[in-house]
Amino acid sequence: MAQLICRDLCPGYNGQEIIGNLNFEVEKGDYLCIVGENGSGKSTLMKTLLGLQPPVSGQVLLDEGLTRNRIGYLPQQTEIQKDFPASVREIVLSGCQNKCGARPFYSKADKERAQANIEKMGLQSLKKRCYRHLSGGQQQRVLLARALCAAEELLLLDEPVAGLDPIVTEEMYRLIDGLHRDDGMTIIMISHDLDAAIQYADKILHIGKKVFFGTKAEYLESSQSSAFVKGEVYHG
Ligand SMILES: Nc1ncnc2c1ncn2[C@@H]1O[C@H](COP(=O)(O)OP(=O)(O)OP(=O)(O)O)[C@@H](O)[C@H]1O
């Protein structure tokens, strides 16, 4: 069953398209990795899928039950966000904000949801600590817990391992893989790490002069992947 369908989608800014005519479908339980050269428009596409950036043309269709406030999003971290002066618990809880609607406070269910995700991401001992004093890997786990407060079925991740060392990177990938395998969460992840994309994803969307969308096996057979893997066009 398709959860998200892109029809002739052209993401871009101010009427200027960055990527032309994208047509692909994400099905429930898919693990889709979006790869491509720097500046090819991966983050712009993700913002367009989330409805944060209107497309120049075309459509993003969501499955009937999947409203935008049920989608979890882990954006690329900026330097300013890394310095955010709030506790781990406050940041995770803020992931419930879209669920509050007009209600100006968090409900008991919101608090329970935040606590469950704090435990799931192994953050219990850190929950009172200030976010800005955590390591990069711990900060990403906090943001993942926050995204999970919103995510009912679909999780979008924009370079979740950027700047992390290899051990913490692996830990992060395993957490994401667990959400996919054990909880049936649909994953759409932007990554510069083609090895990880090939190890964990089952579908690949490669954005560039040519666009590829298909299964991992089809991608590995394609000329696009061989150029990318050899580093001829890859600078990530
Ligand atoms: N708010 C904006 N207004 C206009 N142009 C923008 C805006 N944000 C990004 N761009 C441009 O859109 C293009 C695609 O940027 P985007 O960040 O989507 O690429 P990306 O593939 O995610 O890059 P990277 O791999 O470096 O993260 C770039 O040329 C960028 O300069």
The ligand as a Gaussian input file, in Angstrom:
#p B3LYP/6-31G(d) Opt

LIG

0 1
 N       15.770000      28.639000       0.868000
 C       16.352000      28.519000      -0.335000
 N       16.093000      29.403000      -1.327000
 C       16.650000      29.279000      -2.555000
 N       17.527000      28.299000      -2.880000
 C       17.831000      27.395000      -1.937000
 C       17.267000      27.452000      -0.613000
 N       17.745000      26.405000       0.102000
 C       18.571000      25.726000      -0.727000
 N       18.633000      26.311000      -1.941000
 C       19.398000      25.845000      -3.105000
 O       18.806000      24.634000      -3.576000
 C       19.817000      23.750000      -4.071000
 C       19.620000      22.388000      -3.432000
 O       19.932000      22.493000      -2.044000
 P       19.662000      21.287000      -1.027000
 O       20.110000      21.734000       0.320000
 O       18.276000      20.801000      -1.201000
 O       20.675000      20.178000      -1.619000
 P       21.210000      18.841000      -0.954000
 O       21.233000      17.813000      -2.043000
 O       20.416000      18.510000       0.260000
 O       22.694000      19.279000      -0.566000
 P       23.743000      18.664000       0.495000
 O       24.070000      17.281000       0.021000
 O       24.910000      19.581000       0.374000
 O       23.092000      18.701000       1.853000
 C       21.153000      24.406000      -3.774000
 O       21.617000      25.008000      -4.965000
 C       20.827000      25.453000      -2.726000
 O       21.680000      26.557000      -2.822000

